[in-house]
Amino acid sequence: MNPISRPLTVALTLAGTAFLVPAVALASTSHSAAARQTATVAPACDNANPALPGGAFVWASLPGDGFAGGAGYVVEITNEGRSACTVRGVPGAAFQDNDGHLVGGEIPAVGKGTPVTLKPGATAHFSLIIHDAEALCAHPVSGQVVVYLPGQKQPQDGQLAAQGCAGLPGGGVLSPGIITASTGIPLYSD
């Protein structure tokens, strides 16, 4: 390398570095701001009130998978409100007899996990296993499943008839799974 080209190479390298450092810093600052914006979470979904518009509505499908000792269901949560809301974790579940009395207590909701943001009309889902009460207790009670979305105190009718066992949380028959993202409104398409 000749004596003149070496200082020129060093000068060009330093000039390039001086140009790149602010550009990289600006890009990382912009990226951090974008990450902060996407980390913003919509408020938790409220229970839907059948008399009023808005809130998250729980709806159960037909059994997706029957097995010896029970059946699996897909339970959908649809945002019927006018703004986005968030659900996360594992819903609570309970079993009520036909008179509306809780049988055996509730399985509490767990509000930890990845948030699922539901825009108006969007749907999330979770799996619900209902075990065969006749295999678990001598005198099963007929009734229905109710669901407590994480952070909510009021149950929603899971629209599922079942049998449960007295003295066991969730009637001893309910096993809800974690809420995951999904699409659509139950029984509706554009």
LINMO-V485693 format. One record per helix or strand of 2 or more residues. SS is the DSSP state (~ for helix, > for strand). FROM is the first residue (numbers start at 1). TO is the last residue. If there is no record, write none. Layout:
ss=SS from=FROM to=TO
ss=SS from=FROM to=TO
//
This chain:
ss=~ from=3 to=38
ss=> from=56 to=60
ss=> from=65 to=67
ss=> from=70 to=79
ss=> from=85 to=87
ss=> from=92 to=97
ss=> from=116 to=118
ss=> from=123 to=131
ss=~ from=133 to=135
ss=> from=141 to=148
ss=> from=156 to=164
ss=~ from=169 to=172
ss=> from=174 to=176
ss=> from=180 to=181
//
